[in-house]
Amino acid sequence: MHAHVLIVDDDPAPREALIYALGQRNKWWHITPAATLDEAKALLDNPPADHGPFDIVLTDLVLGDNTGGGIDVLEHAKRRDPFVMVILFTAQERELDRFEAYRHGAFDCVEKNIIGSTAWKEISVKANAAIDFRRLALSSVEDQKRLSALKRFFDPRLLEVVEQNPGALGVRMRQTTVAFWDIRGYSRLCHALTDQPDVLQGFLFDYYSSTTDTIFRHGGVLDKYLGDVVMAIFCDLSGEGRSSAGPAAAAALRMAQQFPRVVRKWQVQWGGGDVVQLGLSCAIHTGDCLVGNLGTTEREQFTAIGAHVNFAAQLRGLAKAGQTVISDDAAKTLPPSYQLEPLGTLEKIKSLPGRRMPVHRLQGKG
């Protein structure tokens, strides 16, 4: 098991003996020694770059004239990294000090009156247990961070599906409905509210919240915010079913009702309805997209990419304020209760060369 270990002891003989014994038992450890409290603190502040932060610190309780030097090392290590594991060496006559060590967060204490193979074996076993504990703790933290990140994009019901089947996040081709919401008149509003950034931010927050709630309510996944644009995807996370544009269409109709309420709430603060007229547009398209967790270890990003996503973005330009434009590919998946008005046919589609695409306006649901 790879690990970076700091050994702190002002007595060179036992320090070197411990380094040798632990090195023999743990071939994959990199052991860094420190002879003083100041040297230990300096190493904790700036660990050797080629070996990364310390996983565990093994320190004598008494360092020189400082009878509590090991506690100082422990406290400094924990300030630098709360998950670093620290084991202290104590003498039997200082048993009360071991409780002080535990109070400060020590993983364990080892008596050092008799240094020999038995003590070294005990230190090695306890150190390996501490390293395992550290990795388990760090893994748990990363899982919580990952879960918190995913909560931004998934409705709790969908997130439960993902937790039960992590493979649902795998990147694969899925028939997907992509929806874009766009505020018409937003640039003029930004200009009008140049001196009121807090008002603009509050309006955007309410708009994002309303849109996200609507997306989740209809089983969609929030893909991203792009200024005043919100992108969502609707697909079968199991990857086995076909996507219907019905949930996206239902979300578009609901947002058509919700958005004017958001605007009316904030019009009072930006000077009434005469400042700028706003309208929400929506574009919906269905096609095969590459969908999954396309993020990095630093940032989770469940998203869709591909030609059909690009075409859905192109449809945004056709939707006027208050309109929802839907492609024929998406319209064909809708239940018959949805009412559509033909808007014509797109003859030249850069993202889908060689294709013609009839386009419709979503009027409502019967």
Beta strands, then each sheet from edge to edge (+ up, - down):
strand 1: 3-8
strand 2: 29-34
strand 3: 56-60
strand 4: 85-90
strand 5: 108-111
strand 6: 172-184
strand 7: 221-226
strand 8: 229-234
strand 9: 279-293
strand 10: 302-305
strand 11: 324-327
strand 12: 338-346
strand 13: 357-365
sheet 1: 2+ 1+ 3+ 4+ 5+
sheet 2: 7+ 8- 6+ 9- 10+
sheet 3: 7+ 8- 6+ 9- 11- 13+ 12-
end
